[in-house]
Amino acid sequence: MKRKILTLIFILSWFAVFFIVGSLDQYIISVGQAIGYSVIVFAAMGISGFLSGMLTLPDKDNKK
């Protein structure tokens, strides 16, 4: 269950990146706000990606 939640956070963080870029493109948020939001989103993406296994390489021992 924990892995599914972390995977969901990882995928939703990609959508957040697109929303940040779209908001910046339409001048809804400033560049400073976009940088701040991006730091938060990429930190959440990195942590959830590594803990869920989506950003790690598969084990070579398990391949046959």
C-alpha positions as CSV (number, residue, x, y, z in Angstrom):
1,M,0.0,0.0,0.0
2,K,2.8,2.4,0.8
3,R,4.4,1.8,-2.6
4,K,1.2,2.6,-4.4
5,I,0.8,5.9,-2.5
6,L,4.4,6.8,-3.2
7,T,3.9,6.0,-6.9
8,L,0.8,8.1,-7.0
9,I,2.7,11.0,-5.4
10,F,5.4,10.6,-8.1
11,I,2.9,10.6,-11.0
12,L,1.0,13.6,-9.5
13,S,4.2,15.6,-9.1
14,W,4.7,15.4,-12.9
15,F,1.3,16.9,-13.4
16,A,2.2,19.6,-10.9
17,V,5.2,20.4,-13.0
18,F,3.0,20.9,-16.1
19,F,0.6,23.1,-14.1
20,I,3.5,25.2,-12.8
21,V,4.8,25.7,-16.4
22,G,1.3,26.5,-17.7
23,S,0.7,29.0,-14.9
24,L,4.1,30.7,-15.6
25,D,3.4,30.8,-19.3
26,Q,0.0,32.5,-18.7
27,Y,1.6,35.0,-16.1
28,I,-0.6,33.7,-13.3
29,I,2.5,33.2,-11.1
30,S,5.8,35.0,-11.1
31,V,9.2,33.4,-11.9
32,G,10.2,33.4,-8.2
33,Q,7.0,31.6,-7.2
34,A,7.5,29.1,-10.0
35,I,11.1,28.4,-8.8
36,G,9.8,27.9,-5.2
37,Y,7.0,25.6,-6.3
38,S,9.3,23.6,-8.6
39,V,11.8,23.0,-5.8
40,I,9.0,21.6,-3.6
41,V,7.6,19.5,-6.4
42,F,11.0,18.1,-7.5
43,A,11.9,17.2,-3.9
44,A,8.6,15.4,-3.5
45,M,9.2,13.7,-6.8
46,G,12.7,12.6,-5.9
47,I,11.8,11.3,-2.5
48,S,8.7,9.4,-3.6
49,G,10.5,8.1,-6.7
50,F,13.3,6.6,-4.8
51,L,11.2,5.2,-2.0
52,S,8.7,3.6,-4.5
53,G,11.4,2.3,-6.7
54,M,10.4,4.2,-9.8
55,L,13.7,6.1,-10.0
56,T,16.0,3.2,-9.3
57,L,17.5,0.5,-11.5
58,P,16.2,-3.0,-11.3
59,D,18.3,-5.6,-9.5
60,K,20.6,-7.5,-11.9
61,D,20.4,-10.5,-9.6
62,N,16.7,-11.0,-10.2
63,K,17.1,-11.3,-14.0
64,K,17.5,-14.8,-15.4
